[in-house]
Amino acid sequence: MPAYVIGNVEVHSPEIYEKYRAHTLETIQQFGGRFLVRGGEVEVKEGAWRPKRMVLLEFPDMATARRWYDSAAYQAILPYRKEGAKTDLVLVEGLPA
């Protein structure tokens, strides 16, 4: 079953966040993942959630998504995201094909 990483990112230091963003794709691809959403327009239809910058990643399965997040390559760039942005991030298992 595929798994997804859903993030809401509020960048407050663009120059620091760029150090993270510039290397994210290569870490994702190492684990067979891909971006489905990377920024772009957000339109809220209901509720109080006001996302800033939405990110949606797809991985082959939940175990792979976890391995990506815990990998040395991703952990090496993660401090830039944490310093340059406020982020809400969840991993969620998808439906079978």
MIZA-266377 format. One record per atom (N, C-alpha, C): chain; atom name; residue number from 1; residue in three letters; x, y, z. Coordinates in Angstrom, 3 decimals, m for minus. Atoms other than C-alpha are relative to their C-alpha. Layout:
MIZA-266377
A; CA; NUM; ala; X; Y; Z
...
END
This chain:
MIZA-266377
A; N; 1; met; 0.835; m1.183; 0.000
A; CA; 1; met; 0.000; 0.000; 0.000
A; C; 1; met; 0.877; 1.242; 0.000
A; N; 2; pro; m0.806; m1.216; m0.018
A; CA; 2; pro; 1.349; 3.434; m0.787
A; C; 2; pro; m0.155; 0.726; 1.339
A; N; 3; ala; 0.063; m0.843; m1.193
A; CA; 3; ala; 2.079; 5.862; 2.019
A; C; 3; ala; 0.306; 1.422; m0.430
A; N; 4; tyr; m0.133; m1.405; 0.339
A; CA; 4; tyr; 1.991; 9.623; 2.015
A; C; 4; tyr; 0.558; 0.777; 1.179
A; N; 5; val; m0.482; m0.951; m0.990
A; CA; 5; val; 3.833; 12.346; 3.849
A; C; 5; val; m0.683; 1.315; m0.344
A; N; 6; ile; 0.734; m1.242; 0.203
A; CA; 6; ile; 1.673; 15.447; 4.266
A; C; 6; ile; 0.608; 1.048; 0.905
A; N; 7; gly; m0.623; m1.063; m0.777
A; CA; 7; gly; 3.282; 18.666; 5.356
A; C; 7; gly; m0.635; 1.343; m0.269
A; N; 8; asn; 0.403; m1.398; 0.091
A; CA; 8; asn; 2.175; 22.202; 6.030
A; C; 8; asn; 1.193; 0.793; 0.504
A; N; 9; val; m1.245; m0.686; m0.305
A; CA; 9; val; 5.206; 24.473; 5.968
A; C; 9; val; m0.221; 1.510; m0.033
A; N; 10; glu; 0.056; m1.462; m0.062
A; CA; 10; glu; 5.326; 28.108; 7.076
A; C; 10; glu; 1.438; 0.503; 0.090
A; N; 11; val; m1.389; m0.437; 0.084
A; CA; 11; val; 8.674; 29.482; 5.945
A; C; 11; val; 0.136; 1.398; 0.615
A; N; 12; his; m0.247; m1.317; m0.598
A; CA; 12; his; 9.992; 32.326; 8.090
A; C; 12; his; 1.416; 0.497; m0.255
A; N; 13; ser; m1.361; m0.395; 0.383
A; CA; 13; ser; 13.664; 32.339; 6.983
A; C; 13; ser; 0.323; m0.656; m1.339
A; N; 14; pro; m0.154; 0.615; 1.323
A; CA; 14; pro; 13.750; 31.721; 3.221
A; C; 14; pro; 1.429; m0.432; m0.332
A; N; 15; glu; m1.378; 0.359; 0.349
A; CA; 15; glu; 17.545; 31.702; 2.951
A; C; 15; glu; 0.452; m1.267; 0.729
A; N; 16; ile; m0.322; 1.226; m0.734
A; CA; 16; ile; 17.864; 28.994; 5.629
A; C; 16; ile; m0.808; m1.167; m0.571
A; N; 17; tyr; 0.861; 1.059; 0.542
A; CA; 17; tyr; 14.910; 26.996; 4.275
A; C; 17; tyr; 0.503; m0.482; m1.359
A; N; 18; glu; m0.508; 0.372; 1.323
A; CA; 18; glu; 16.491; 27.023; 0.797
A; C; 18; glu; 1.095; m1.065; 0.108
A; N; 19; lys; m1.041; 1.012; m0.208
A; CA; 19; lys; 19.423; 24.975; 2.170
A; C; 19; lys; m0.639; m1.385; 0.178
A; N; 20; tyr; 0.763; 1.243; m0.146
A; CA; 20; tyr; 16.842; 22.310; 3.065
A; C; 20; tyr; m0.636; m0.393; m1.335
A; N; 21; arg; 0.761; 0.262; 1.215
A; CA; 21; arg; 14.718; 22.570; m0.074
A; C; 21; arg; 0.886; m0.472; m1.146
A; N; 22; ala; m0.905; 0.326; 1.104
A; CA; 22; ala; 17.710; 22.310; m2.419
A; C; 22; ala; 0.418; m1.472; m0.010
A; N; 23; his; m0.467; 1.381; m0.085
A; CA; 23; his; 18.498; 18.765; m1.215
A; C; 23; his; m1.104; m1.018; 0.292
A; N; 24; thr; 1.085; 0.894; m0.384
A; CA; 24; thr; 15.092; 17.319; m0.371
A; C; 24; thr; m0.303; m1.047; m1.068
A; N; 25; leu; 0.395; 0.912; 1.079
A; CA; 25; leu; 14.292; 15.769; m3.753
A; C; 25; leu; 0.929; m1.208; m0.077
A; N; 26; glu; m0.922; 1.136; 0.121
A; CA; 26; glu; 17.449; 13.644; m3.879
A; C; 26; glu; m0.192; m0.999; 1.140
A; N; 27; thr; 0.232; 0.940; m1.105
A; CA; 27; thr; 16.683; 12.171; m0.430
A; C; 27; thr; m1.279; m0.799; m0.236
A; N; 28; ile; 1.288; 0.658; 0.264
A; CA; 28; ile; 13.105; 11.357; m1.466
A; C; 28; ile; 0.157; m1.068; m1.089
A; N; 29; gln; m0.177; 0.924; 1.114
A; CA; 29; gln; 14.134; 9.718; m4.736
A; C; 29; gln; 0.810; m1.236; 0.394
A; N; 30; gln; m0.788; 1.142; m0.472
A; CA; 30; gln; 16.638; 7.474; m2.917
A; C; 30; gln; m0.886; m1.102; 0.580
A; N; 31; phe; 0.919; 0.960; m0.607
A; CA; 31; phe; 13.624; 5.779; m1.306
A; C; 31; phe; m1.222; m0.273; m0.874
A; N; 32; gly; 1.096; 0.274; 0.926
A; CA; 32; gly; 11.410; 5.550; m4.371
A; C; 32; gly; m1.192; 0.917; 0.177
A; N; 33; gly; 1.088; m0.952; m0.221
A; CA; 33; gly; 9.351; 8.550; m3.337
A; C; 33; gly; m0.052; 1.060; m1.078
A; N; 34; arg; 0.161; m1.097; 0.961
A; CA; 34; arg; 8.041; 11.442; m5.351
A; C; 34; arg; m0.915; 1.064; 0.589
A; N; 35; phe; 0.891; m1.089; m0.365
A; CA; 35; phe; 6.417; 14.814; m4.858
A; C; 35; phe; m1.287; m0.111; m0.805
A; N; 36; leu; 1.285; m0.153; 0.682
A; CA; 36; leu; 2.718; 14.987; m5.689
A; C; 36; leu; m0.441; 1.457; 0.082
A; N; 37; val; 0.284; m1.424; m0.209
A; CA; 37; val; 2.369; 18.526; m4.313
A; C; 37; val; 1.245; 0.620; 0.610
A; N; 38; arg; m1.152; m0.718; m0.556
A; CA; 38; arg; 5.155; 21.014; m3.650
A; C; 38; arg; m0.286; 1.486; m0.126
A; N; 39; gly; 0.416; m1.395; 0.072
A; CA; 39; gly; 3.743; 24.416; m2.861
A; C; 39; gly; m1.262; 0.105; m0.833
A; N; 40; gly; 1.174; m0.196; 0.846
A; CA; 40; gly; 1.146; 25.828; m5.179
A; C; 40; gly; m1.159; 0.623; 0.759
A; N; 41; glu; 1.184; m0.672; m0.557
A; CA; 41; glu; m2.211; 27.453; m4.603
A; C; 41; glu; m0.775; m0.934; 0.925
A; N; 42; val; 0.841; 0.720; m0.962
A; CA; 42; val; m4.259; 26.351; m1.606
A; C; 42; val; m1.304; 0.780; 0.140
A; N; 43; glu; 1.315; m0.627; m0.165
A; CA; 43; glu; m7.990; 27.065; m1.391
A; C; 43; glu; m0.752; m0.729; 1.102
A; N; 44; val; 0.718; 0.587; m1.133
A; CA; 44; val; m9.696; 26.443; 1.935
A; C; 44; val; m1.498; 0.090; m0.274
A; N; 45; lys; 1.447; 0.032; 0.226
A; CA; 45; lys; m13.329; 25.387; 1.539
A; C; 45; lys; m0.781; m0.096; 1.307
A; N; 46; glu; 0.692; 0.172; m1.278
A; CA; 46; glu; m14.228; 24.456; 5.128
A; C; 46; glu; 1.018; m0.043; 1.127
A; N; 47; gly; m0.824; 0.162; m1.190
A; CA; 47; gly; m12.834; 24.594; 8.623
A; C; 47; gly; 0.925; 1.169; 0.280
A; N; 48; ala; m0.872; m1.067; m0.488
A; CA; 48; ala; m10.285; 26.669; 10.456
A; C; 48; ala; 1.452; m0.169; m0.443
A; N; 49; trp; m1.376; 0.238; 0.414
A; CA; 49; trp; m7.124; 25.144; 8.955
A; C; 49; trp; 0.370; 0.966; m1.109
A; N; 50; arg; m0.484; m0.955; 0.991
A; CA; 50; arg; m5.158; 27.757; 7.012
A; C; 50; arg; 1.436; m0.359; m0.386
A; N; 51; pro; m1.344; 0.436; 0.373
A; CA; 51; pro; m2.220; 25.914; 5.452
A; C; 51; pro; 0.741; 1.085; m0.777
A; N; 52; lys; m0.860; m0.974; 0.688
A; CA; 52; lys; 0.679; 27.978; 4.131
A; C; 52; lys; 0.571; m0.605; m1.280
A; N; 53; arg; m0.639; 0.673; 1.143
A; CA; 53; arg; 2.845; 25.803; 1.857
A; C; 53; arg; m0.222; m1.492; 0.188
A; N; 54; met; 0.337; 1.420; m0.116
A; CA; 54; met; 1.472; 22.302; 1.306
A; C; 54; met; 1.000; m0.847; m0.781
A; N; 55; val; m0.883; 0.969; 0.633
A; CA; 55; val; 3.687; 19.352; 0.501
A; C; 55; val; m0.652; m1.371; 0.155
A; N; 56; leu; 0.528; 1.356; m0.031
A; CA; 56; leu; 2.507; 15.852; m0.391
A; C; 56; leu; 0.994; m0.901; m0.720
A; N; 57; leu; m0.933; 0.968; 0.561
A; CA; 57; leu; 4.954; 13.006; m0.936
A; C; 57; leu; m0.670; m1.364; m0.051
A; N; 58; glu; 0.489; 1.377; 0.089
A; CA; 58; glu; 4.179; 9.466; m2.060
A; C; 58; glu; 1.190; m0.941; 0.052
A; N; 59; phe; m1.011; 1.055; m0.103
A; CA; 59; phe; 6.264; 6.417; m1.091
A; C; 59; phe; m0.682; m1.338; m0.259
A; N; 60; pro; 0.595; 1.316; 0.293
A; CA; 60; pro; 5.768; 2.741; m1.977
A; C; 60; pro; m0.800; m0.578; 1.165
A; N; 61; asp; 0.708; 0.522; m1.168
A; CA; 61; asp; 4.689; 1.900; 1.587
A; C; 61; asp; 0.435; 0.777; 1.246
A; N; 62; met; m0.250; m0.722; m1.235
A; CA; 62; met; 4.713; 3.131; 5.181
A; C; 62; met; 1.415; m0.246; 0.518
A; N; 63; ala; m1.345; 0.310; m0.480
A; CA; 63; ala; 7.942; 1.338; 6.078
A; C; 63; ala; 1.050; 0.818; m0.754
A; N; 64; thr; m0.941; m0.782; 0.803
A; CA; 64; thr; 9.747; 3.104; 3.224
A; C; 64; thr; m0.081; 1.477; 0.356
A; N; 65; ala; 0.147; m1.400; m0.414
A; CA; 65; ala; 8.327; 6.496; 4.211
A; C; 65; ala; 0.725; 0.243; 1.322
A; N; 66; arg; m0.698; m0.124; m1.292
A; CA; 66; arg; 9.619; 5.928; 7.744
A; C; 66; arg; 1.516; m0.056; m0.189
A; N; 67; arg; m1.445; 0.115; 0.251
A; CA; 67; arg; 13.034; 4.829; 6.446
A; C; 67; arg; 0.541; 1.286; m0.612
A; N; 68; trp; m0.422; m1.282; 0.583
A; CA; 68; trp; 13.237; 8.014; 4.346
A; C; 68; trp; 0.156; 1.040; 1.106
A; N; 69; tyr; m0.044; m1.034; m1.040
A; CA; 69; tyr; 12.403; 10.257; 7.316
A; C; 69; tyr; 1.167; m0.245; 0.962
A; N; 70; asp; m1.049; 0.340; m0.968
A; CA; 70; asp; 14.864; 8.428; 9.595
A; C; 70; asp; 1.389; m0.122; m0.625
A; N; 71; ser; m1.285; 0.208; 0.682
A; CA; 71; ser; 17.636; 8.182; 6.977
A; C; 71; ser; 1.025; 1.075; 0.377
A; N; 72; ala; m1.087; m0.943; m0.279
A; CA; 72; ala; 21.011; 9.815; 7.549
A; C; 72; ala; m0.038; 1.186; m0.958
A; N; 73; ala; 0.033; m1.072; 0.998
A; CA; 73; ala; 20.622; 11.810; 4.328
A; C; 73; ala; m1.063; 1.041; 0.344
A; N; 74; tyr; 1.055; m0.958; m0.337
A; CA; 74; tyr; 17.305; 13.344; 5.386
A; C; 74; tyr; 0.281; 0.681; 1.339
A; N; 75; gln; m0.285; m0.579; m1.307
A; CA; 75; gln; 18.314; 13.859; 9.007
A; C; 75; gln; 1.096; 1.062; m0.085
A; N; 76; ala; m1.070; m0.982; 0.168
A; CA; 76; ala; 21.387; 15.773; 7.776
A; C; 76; ala; m0.520; 1.361; m0.434
A; N; 77; ile; 0.540; m1.292; 0.457
A; CA; 77; ile; 19.228; 18.461; 6.119
A; C; 77; ile; m1.170; 0.486; 0.848
A; N; 78; leu; 1.167; m0.351; m0.813
A; CA; 78; leu; 16.322; 18.436; 8.581
A; C; 78; leu; 0.212; 1.223; 0.889
A; N; 79; pro; m0.175; m1.197; m0.831
A; CA; 79; pro; 17.881; 21.062; 10.900
A; C; 79; pro; m0.252; 1.314; m0.749
A; N; 80; tyr; 0.279; m1.215; 0.775
A; CA; 80; tyr; 17.623; 23.619; 8.068
A; C; 80; tyr; m1.503; 0.276; m0.082
A; N; 81; arg; 1.453; m0.204; 0.033
A; CA; 81; arg; 13.883; 23.040; 7.781
A; C; 81; arg; m0.492; 0.483; 1.349
A; N; 82; lys; 0.457; m0.367; m1.337
A; CA; 82; lys; 13.412; 23.246; 11.524
A; C; 82; lys; 0.404; 1.417; 0.377
A; N; 83; glu; m0.448; m1.359; m0.296
A; CA; 83; glu; 15.421; 26.466; 11.698
A; C; 83; glu; m0.678; 1.026; m0.905
A; N; 84; gly; 0.530; m0.949; 0.968
A; CA; 84; gly; 13.910; 28.066; 8.596
A; C; 84; gly; m1.505; 0.036; m0.132
A; N; 85; ala; 1.450; 0.066; 0.184
A; CA; 85; ala; 10.250; 27.085; 8.931
A; C; 85; ala; m0.656; m0.694; 1.188
A; N; 86; lys; 0.848; 0.741; m0.948
A; CA; 86; lys; 7.475; 25.930; 11.224
A; C; 86; lys; m0.756; m1.020; m0.847
A; N; 87; thr; 0.581; 1.048; 0.825
A; CA; 87; thr; 6.164; 22.600; 9.971
A; C; 87; thr; m0.877; m0.937; 0.811
A; N; 88; asp; 0.819; 1.111; m0.475
A; CA; 88; asp; 3.323; 20.184; 10.692
A; C; 88; asp; 0.191; m1.106; m1.033
A; N; 89; leu; m0.317; 1.087; 0.922
A; CA; 89; leu; 4.117; 16.776; 9.207
A; C; 89; leu; m0.602; m1.293; 0.509
A; N; 90; val; 0.563; 1.296; m0.364
A; CA; 90; val; 2.278; 13.462; 9.195
A; C; 90; val; 0.311; m1.014; m1.091
A; N; 91; leu; m0.095; 1.127; 0.919
A; CA; 91; leu; 2.780; 10.066; 7.576
A; C; 91; leu; m1.331; m0.734; 0.091
A; N; 92; val; 1.294; 0.672; 0.012
A; CA; 92; val; m0.395; 8.296; 6.501
A; C; 92; val; 0.026; m1.113; m1.039
A; N; 93; glu; 0.074; 1.135; 0.914
A; CA; 93; glu; m1.001; 4.917; 4.919
A; C; 93; glu; m1.158; 0.203; m0.978
A; N; 94; gly; 1.021; m0.141; 1.020
A; CA; 94; gly; m2.910; 4.980; 1.652
A; C; 94; gly; m0.829; m1.270; m0.152
A; N; 95; leu; 0.849; 1.145; 0.311
A; CA; 95; leu; m5.431; 2.564; 0.179
A; C; 95; leu; 0.715; m0.929; m0.972
A; N; 96; pro; m0.598; 0.906; 0.988
A; CA; 96; pro; m4.460; m0.556; m1.754
A; C; 96; pro; m0.417; 0.395; m1.412
A; N; 97; ala; 0.278; m0.357; 1.402
A; CA; 97; ala; m4.291; m0.136; m5.523
A; C; 97; ala; m1.246; m0.694; m0.496
END
